[in-house]
Amino acid sequence: MLEGQEKTFAPCLTSSESPRSCRTKCLVCKNFYTDPKILPCLHTFCLDCVRGLEQFSVGRTPSKGESGSGGALHCSQPGVCILCPVCDCEVHVPPAGLQGLTSNQLILNEVLLESLKKPDYRLVCDLCSDGNAERRCHICSTNLCDFCSKAHRRQKMTASHSTVALEDLRGGNERIVKPIVCVVHPAEELRLFCETCDRLVCRDCCMVDHRDHNCDFIASVISKQGSFIRELLKQTQPHIGALQETLQKISNTRHRVQERLGMITEEINNFTENYIRALEKHRNRLLKELEELRVQKENSLNLQQIQLEQILADMKTGVDFTEHLLTNGSHVEILLTKYVVINRLKQLNNISYSTHPGEDDGIRFQPQERAGQCDGFEVFGIVVTKAVDPTKCVLQGEGLHVARQDQPSVFVLVCNDQSGQQMGRGGESIEVSIFNKKNKECSLKALLEDNHDGTYRFTYTPRVSGSYVGWVSVKGQHVQGSPFTITVGSKFHKHTGIFHCCTFCSSAGQKDVRCGCRGTMPGGYQGCGHGHKGHPGQPHWSCCGRLTENSECSGAITGNSYQSLVRTVAL
């Protein structure tokens, strides 16, 4: 559809409109058709309305909305096109212009019948073109005024024709067929059909342009042409049922989708409301827990305060009494009260008390920690009271001391509180660093994994052998065993020989085969055999003589002899 052009659809019938009155009005101007033209998509519009449509070249890019989804027919010829206002079909403008589009004569007949229903409508006589038509001759298909109607009956050729009053046609459904004249010969009516050119012609056309063509009267060819059209109609009609059925399926599917979306919307709302209630319940539970914790710590701190205030008062009393005695008392008085004073001061000095409060302020909220189920929903966020003590945290694992080049190594940090108990949760602020002793810029990246139970796993893979220094800190403070030294060995040496019982068996008795165990047999055999000199008495590696199958190759034999030995045994 052309940009800015409003798409027009077939109007719905009202209670006062008949199907015919709906068909006789143009969908663009909404008035009765004047000179109706049929587009290739079979939509009909007034010629003036068609002329008002925007024309464009086929080769140009259509503007916004021109490639409408309704246009199933498109013109392929070069030239000027227009778009159907209803279905957006591209219509090629004929060489003769829009006037060359096929006229809809059927619509004209219905327009005439509808027009006759208007009281003030006047029809001009087809013969004199002067007076108002009063009667109609069905034989000649002409509308006649009163004078021409009387003359029509007086002529010999038309004396037998019967006419009917147009007033009698106003309320009926009779067809008022107006003669269709030839465009080339306006005085002649189209009564013949040229099958060669597949078009209607008049008598003069058959004499001139269609002289040698196969022409026949319309009545003779209508059966054949009508049958062909009916066959095409028969082939087309099933598509209507299939399309209507598909559209019904789409409607049903849309209804089911809407119902399903409505159900899911309700499910989402219910889920969200229940989830919010669960979160509010979890929030209230956390706040209640926090309040109980506040009361507990407040009571504990109050008790500590009372005890310490009492100890302080006793200390002040003892100190004040003793200072006053030593300052103001006589020698006799001092010695007389010596025993009581000394016993009290010793007693006060032996009182144990802590300079650190028994209840610390290590209360934290950890939103990432799992808090279990609440009304069937998994919730997060816990209140923790224990604080980690870096001096009580310990490092464990073989990766703290030794590692192998290009092999992953692991060590573990266990975080404990002030009492030495494992924290049982994660989320601590931990830093780790491992660097080479000789080149401090050569550091190793350690992968930290929080196990959320108070332990943390560190994994690193050294690429260069040598001595490394590592340190781990919690809250910026070193833990026990930090810093530490790691010795990184060279790459793991794989065995290049075979794990066998002896060279005699593994080589099927070859004399020149040797073994890393350096065992020999009598009779000129250079390799080992069961029970002979140098045999280890159990299976071993031919390349180095190691007795353990899952071990590192020691490479006891070096040089060319070792290389030839390995190749020989491998054979």
Protein Blocks (a to p, Z undefined) as FASTA:
>chain_A
ZZhiacdddddddfkbcfklmmmpcfklopacehiacdfkopacdfklmmmpccddfkbc
cdehklcfklmbccfbgcdddddfklopacdddfkbjklpccdfklmmmmmmmmmmpmkb
ccddfklomaccfbdcfklopacdfklmmmmmmpmklmmpccddfklmmmmcbdcddddd
dfklmmbccfbdcfklopaddfklmmmmmmmpccddfklmmmmmmmmmmmmmmmmmmmmm
mmmmmmmmmmmmmmmmmmmmmmmmmmmmmmmmmmmmmmmmmmmmmmmmmmmmmmmmmmmm
mmmmmmmmmmmmmmmmmmmmmmmmmmmmcfklmmmmmmmmmmmmmmmmmpccdfbdfbdc
kbccdfkbcebjeehiacediddfbdcdfklpccedjklmgccehiacddddddddfkop
afkighiacddddddfklmmlccddddddehnopacdddddfbgcdddddddeehiaceh
iacdddddddddddfbdcdfbfklmnnopaklccfklpacehhiabdcehiahiaoiacd
fklopabfbbcdehlagcjklmmmmmmmmZZ
